[in-house]
Amino acid sequence: MKSIFIIITTLLLLVPDYSQAQTEKYRLTYRDDPSTTIVVAWSGALAQVYYGTTDEGTNWANYPLSKGVDRTTAHRDMNNRFARLTNLQPGTVYYFVVKDFNGNVSDRFSFRTISDDPDDPISFIAGGDSRQGTPPVENCNCRQARQDGNTLVSKLRPDFIAFNGDHVRNLNIPFISDGDEEWQEWLDDWQLTIASDGRMFPVISTVGNHENTEDLDKLFDVPEPEVYYAMNFGGNLFRLYSLNSETDACADVIQKGWFTNDLDQYSTSSNYTYWKIVQYHQPMVPQAQYNPRSDMIQCWAPLFDQHKVRLVLESHTHVLHTSYPVVTSSDTAAYEGFIRNDSLGYVFTGGGTWGAPRRSPYSAFPFTREVSGQFDAFFYIRVSKDTMRVQTPLFSNIGQVTEALDDDQGSPLPAGVSLWNAPNNAGDFIITNNNLPADTTQVGTIISAKSTGKRAVLAPNPTSSSTVNVLFKEALNEDVRIEVYNGRGQLCKTIENVRDQQYQLDLSNLCSGVNFVNIISKDDVESHKLIIAK
């Protein structure tokens, strides 16, 4: 009996104990449609999220909705909890608290879902490289700079943050780098992004060379463990791609095949998006100390050309840069395969200066607007159907910045922000959309909320059933095709030759959450958003 007790005690000691007394290290992420879903994440105790559209403060029992934990990961010496909220209303402010099972209640937080109307602009922050230096080679006050940038986020009130990799140093070198502690510090510092009124801003993370895919999967609950994915914002205003640049762009045929197919899917008249934006970590043509990535130039850049990508978000070099619009070319005058094209080209922005050790500016790329490595900054990008404005707030004079405290989407920068006023408009420029269709009233997988006159309705919607009725307002005089896509743009089901005025669509084997049903006839494509609640 004594020996059994000893064995059990020994086994318990071998099991990692990541328990914390309360909830902490809060963050928001996306896995699906930003208009109707969000992930509330924290580290620490098992808990429940209580939420609603009316501010009930910390009176958790007054909130009409609640959600338990969908996933727990034991990672980086923390228990990480994820509650995936679905069936939310687009363009709506939600208030919430996190209450653990010991009765401890968090502060009252809030978030705003993204409008699904492409006529509503969206403002977001893009940047990366918030890691600390590696002494004695890199000495810097990196963590303080990171904290300054996070504090600036809380004042600018973006709709979300696109983080381009290298969150932490994570080198696993004794006495220099402890990945577990660094991630815990990073998440503690992330709390500074929370606005003074409790507003939180979702983060979309890209993998860098100082972390691994497991970190992003288990700390941010990204949609795919391989850490490449895409999602639409503002209905069909823009599609944001997050790619993994830590593999060979040509040899990684699975990622390349997915990227190619998704770009194809969202470049048709039935699935049109006004803009395509791509983020990844390692740049194609670096601005400091690295060589060009020939694999990315060969296997990704032509896809940018073909599918009219207009903005590319990079990091890694610790040197801020922006470029003029470029496309690939076989012209002998091309540099690394690129030539300038102001009408149809894509702009490279980035460098990664969210606190990481600064490096000396350098660029042989002739299409660079300007390059600088002497300060910390990120990009503030405001997207509307016809333009994208890119500005560059510096991590300086933050105390002079007027904190935005409104609930508006797509807000411009508030007063008092210090901007990078570089030559050639490098820190503040506008990209014009030269690819707008002649008629945009019925274009896109997700039709504008302002469009009317649809020929069919889906009922019930949302649905928890295994079927949904496609009810046509008039008898069909021709066959139509029905296609169902999931929230990531993957084709899930096709039904040919539909002619029933009341057609029962089988939803078995489809994923829960947001799906899109396209009704395709000879001369028209009509799209419907369908929410499957399982």
Sequence and secondary structure as in RCSB ss.txt:
>XXXX:A:sequence
MKSIFIIITTLLLLVPDYSQAQTEKYRLTYRDDPSTTIVVAWSGALAQVYYGTTDEGTNWANYPLSKGVDRTTAH
RDMNNRFARLTNLQPGTVYYFVVKDFNGNVSDRFSFRTISDDPDDPISFIAGGDSRQGTPPVENCNCRQARQDGN
TLVSKLRPDFIAFNGDHVRNLNIPFISDGDEEWQEWLDDWQLTIASDGRMFPVISTVGNHENTEDLDKLFDVPEP
EVYYAMNFGGNLFRLYSLNSETDACADVIQKGWFTNDLDQYSTSSNYTYWKIVQYHQPMVPQAQYNPRSDMIQCW
APLFDQHKVRLVLESHTHVLHTSYPVVTSSDTAAYEGFIRNDSLGYVFTGGGTWGAPRRSPYSAFPFTREVSGQF
DAFFYIRVSKDTMRVQTPLFSNIGQVTEALDDDQGSPLPAGVSLWNAPNNAGDFIITNNNLPADTTQVGTIISAK
STGKRAVLAPNPTSSSTVNVLFKEALNEDVRIEVYNGRGQLCKTIENVRDQQYQLDLSNLCSGVNFVNIISKDDV
ESHKLIIAK
>XXXX:A:secstr
 HHHHHHHHHHHHHS     SSEEEEEEE SS TTT EEEEEEES EEEEEESS  TT GGG SEEE  SEEEEE
TTEEEEEEEE S  TT EEEEEEEETTS B   EEEE   S TTS EEEEEE       TTT    HHHHHHHHH
HHHHHH  SEEEE S  S     TTT  HHHHHHHHHHHHGGGS TT B   EEE   TTS HHHHHHHH  S T
T  EEEEETTTTEEEEE  TTS TTT HHHHHHHHHHHHHTTSGGG  SEEEEE SS SS SSSS   HHHHHHT
HHHHHHTT  EEE  SSSSEEEE  EEE   TT BTTEEE TTT BEEEE  BSSS         TTEEEEE SS
 B EEEEE SSEEEEE BBSS GGGS       SS    TT  B   GGGTTEEEEE     S  TT SSS  TT
    SEEEESSSB SSEEEEEESS  SS EEEEEEETTS EEEEEEEE  SEEEEE TT  SEEEEEEEE SS E
EEEEEEE  
